[in-house]
């Protein structure tokens, strides 16, 4: 783990951490508002007032403006933007992705970032877009590695980022992450993903980020470039992303769009302001529409709800309830729910990162059967060495009936058989529906089949009634329990 990053709390692959920079220590997950020196939507003091602890700006834009460049080198970046906290600088890779080429050399823009004392300098990588052919992705990744190796030789006392590229090829993303984690970088941005988010390809985003994270390992801070909409924060944090940058607050405001954690509204379509931020408390919809300052007010609202969502995600990490929060957020759009389903296919990977004990497990949908805790319970069941007579039941039984068996296990979907001594421990003390769905019942039967296979010397009796019948469910252990992280 880089010396600049310390993890304090974990849930799924998400965590609350502390990132130390030359201009102070900040807490992650962290949202950095994007500041364009040419188009200041909100001044730095307002950004800090709203909750910004760290900013990100574009060093290429500054370097290409003679007046801005001179001021930045004279005053320093923090003096130019009038901001005392940490500032990260992009290198112009976004412009490279838009225009195809830019008039600057990789080492030149890195040295410029260092000269204006950026807290986090980003080398000029090649942001390969989604869906290109494999040969192009490999070629551009090799060039990115060459540039990053050069940058690593010229690092100074500032933090240095190592972008992870590889287009939509998980194997390239994982390879890039594995190679970069052994190089002297401090922060690892996942780049080239803005087109995926713009086209609502959140399932592909899950695959890209999960692959990069597997390569990078669990200990390093990860920045998801271009993720500025609050609806994606819970998903990205659950995948292990720590830093986000938002230009969306300003871009959407200029287009008259009103952000919420569940999606976006056009200001002209709203009859009410469903928010309690200072902007929405002081204005009704009519005054906001007619205000000559409406774009700035809308930008402030957009940032307010974005920071609110970051704080809410942090609280759920502390409480150990990030899954429940994520499940609610991902029901805001069909493509988000597809991404959530894709995430459950990585349960084995998440299980290795998730903490073993947290707040009460709430089973809210059939996808709860794919949670890391359920997978962990299935794997641990095989540790039981049972022999003799075993009763598995979901019913109350009296002492006399208990004495007829050597072992009595409760049956509770989605977990399956549960030893009585563990029934009040996490996650087996879960709150579950009284009538379980089919997928939860199937998962429970799979777990029971695994236990039967692991205990050949035991004789199992099953008394499972109520609304459930085990008929029609598989009697052999399912390979889903051993899924190494692929999509189930």
Steps between C-alpha positions, in 0.01 A plus 500: 500500500633848417626689804255779419189281547355338809178295516281552806173314424391246238178363350488287184797632296424854621684674780541821691860611480736788563703639213796717600615768254741796515201724580341287769322172566155432359251223562383265228263425330559850369338710228718758327313775313656571162612862471550653156694826546333640186144421614477536876144395581559529875792673677731297721361639827151380402634157406658473845181623663302227324746233614785476249819383672692451177474632142611379160591721207658460157868583477491488121238778484708710739824438311347605167382837634799733532341715769380207708828315456705798620270558797508132599879486492529827690234440767483122487186306409342563840553873468352499150182324613494660847461161664699382801416129482648230276468538123543227239583582138406307189755494220289565192402139437136607474586743223705224339196271503282771344736652242732208427820695571621792711799729465697387803749225583438260793810600697436868428151499653621298800773754572247781463277337763797472732600862439157629608506265804203282431439261790426208267661502155357281222727389215367532146366152430307373196126484586398211276122516440265203544450232236816557294666192353736308726810591298438872544428459871824307549702748294371803689545324833865437416543870423331590828741271687794666325379844604432391856844344534650827379288697745604275789866585427423873530275505807570744782351552848145540361257210464502326164205322340528188286194472269364152426396461136398206281169597334219247565735202524500375860817300445685816391364700793608232745842471339542878512405512866735216591790667321434847640470393863868408494597848377552812716156657465275631777150511346361282224232656276284273286481691172318480169162427661307824440343365177368201696329724753368740239332211318375337825719192450533448872534122470810548286625753755472231770715262295764764426532618860491150651778387265714805579447447872596133482824601335574788735420311818296625796736749662547786255279809449302490176355795311213445256548767235184682390260345754316811615134399516377409850302202371826307433688574824369205703574255217849638439586504871375142542748407225784665691527850348612773740511826304261653248504818296189693404468729203136386486390755761591785263434332164152391605425840652584679175250268330234568762519153654431430866694211656370256758645173629227319308542671163468834322212738429478788259428817695214582263326171587505548877199621699673462837857509632534162677807598700589684820833651396538880551412569135179300511398632843540864397332472160189350352504355152368816337756735655780258417393480136477879470814588696775665291741298715315171448795315346724570798218414739436177316873419503503550875198273545664233283812506716298503823320177410825345376679565829193383689513167320872462573432558871214251493719237335762555772241451772388174343862382490531580870175317572586201282185554291649606167335208320152609614568859391643384167201278432265794547705736284536249218123473464489858374562393138486168310864535386608560859314187611676304226829626644394391847423153368839497329664593830344196669688285249819615673388368839809283547731798451288721727490228766877512529486876567184533707519514876367201691274681747280807462146621556192286446470331162177612328380275218325745267477309172593179322850644443568458872560134418816615318642709783857430616371403845286222351792371295723507809243300700480236227874457495520479879228237517745249357706538820227325696572134574161348574421137553198311623149637462451863391172691493473808277183697568339840480246412770492518876560163660476396863779356711374144465526518121845658520623206704415266212786649296872542547492844334222751433555779244270785411412557134497868403507626140721623344759345735366147526591288806615692807651353819296609801806645676549746212138603444540834682832593343557710188388442229282206602285726718381663177162662454344305214153491341253257652438358154838472327534544126600217269866603467546517877342158542719361223812641668395344831446160337840523331659563838318202648620281213856615562473404865359159417786434259755612761355268767458154342474333841192700599133412441298813417131547575331813359188651653442815299144621463302821492502661156811312391544174322840363407361307208635615167820649644842350427632235734861535392735781614507790256823628347384856572649458847843473349463771235840680483343833418338459161147599411250255637 
